[in-house]
Amino acid sequence: MSETIRVALDAMGGDRAPGETVLGAVEAAREYGIGVYLVGRSEVIQAELAKHDTNGLDLPIEHTDDVIPMDEHNPARAVRNKNTSMVRALQLVKDGRAIGATSAGNSGAMMAAATFVLKRIKGIERGALGGVLPTRNGACMVIDLGANTDCRPEFLQQFALMGSIYMERIIHFPAPTVGLLSNGEEEGKGNQQVQEAYQLLKASAATMGINFIGNVEGRDIFGGTVNVVVCDGFVGNVVLKVSEGLSDALLSMIRAEMTRSLPNKLAAAVLRSDMRKMGKRLDYAEYGGFPLLGINGSAIIAHGRSNARAIKNALRVARETAESGVAAAIADGLAKLGTEEGKQEAEV
């Protein structure tokens, strides 16, 4: 019998840890047939496991004494402590004991720890956080969502490659379309950063295997007209927070209207199944977590308020990201770009 594939989970990370994180691991192990290293304080984790039926499930505990707090103000300093649950989970990946790692803990610390432990892919200037958001007819990845607030045009060029590969290999979109977020669709729109990134992508997209369609606007993210939207982390994080707020507000307003009067309540009863489907599409828990791309390994950052379902899906995404060879494909795309640039320099 082959050894169970294992993913490492920072069981102490997140607003609802360890209760929801441990439950999510139990559900992932049962539903997906994967093993999950539960990393953190063993006595606390064991107490949570005792609340569930874990018979036949592969849920080993990896003890650590320390935890990086959610409100940590100096993530770079915090990750130097190798005895924290977050860093140890990533170390399990580096050591080959796990194929991927997930944490709902401090996102800045997770980004710093992944870079510190797993290192960036050779040639990648900055790792980027990519988030898959629901659209009118599918899904769209926005990259970067906050890992890099100040970006050079070359960073955006690399984000486009990473997002394209992820959407093709994980979300299974053949030749995903890639757009550069700007204040207009025309080629000359945008600030200097966007205009320079446009020219880089226009010149290199074919070599890198990117289906670049030019500039897109904010409305295109949810309109279903593009599969990957590229921007710097400052803009991307604003997009994410506005999206989360709008989603919560819309669902709240719909619930309020559907219960305002007896006729509305009757209509709500008829539409209950459809409303649940819509709520599920808008629920961040269905997408699990955001991949930190450009890293030598699979590192998934889950939302701080993740419930068990979100953790379960984040563990699934960590496994899929590792098994689909996303990191190797990114390295290959960069190699092709380097070869093409080398040819151009030689011709000059």
Secondary structure, DSSP 8 states (H G I E B T S, - for coil): -----EEEEETT-STTTTHHHHHHHHHHHHHH--EEEEEE-HHHHHHHHTTS--TT----EEE-SB---TT-S-HHHHTT-TTBHHHHHHHHHHTTS-SEEEE-S-HHHHHHHHHHHH-B-TT-SS-EEEEEEEETTEEEEEE-SSS-SS--HHHHHHHHHHHHHHHHHTS--SS-EEEEE-SSSSTT-S-HHHHHHHHHHHHHHHHHT-EEEEEE-THHHHHTS-SEEE--HHHHHHHHHHHHHHHHHHHHHHHHHHTSSHHHHHHHHHHHHHHHHHHHHH-GGGG-EEEEETBSSEEEEE-TT--HHHHHHHHHHHHHHHHTTHHHHHHHHHHHHHHHHHHHHHH-
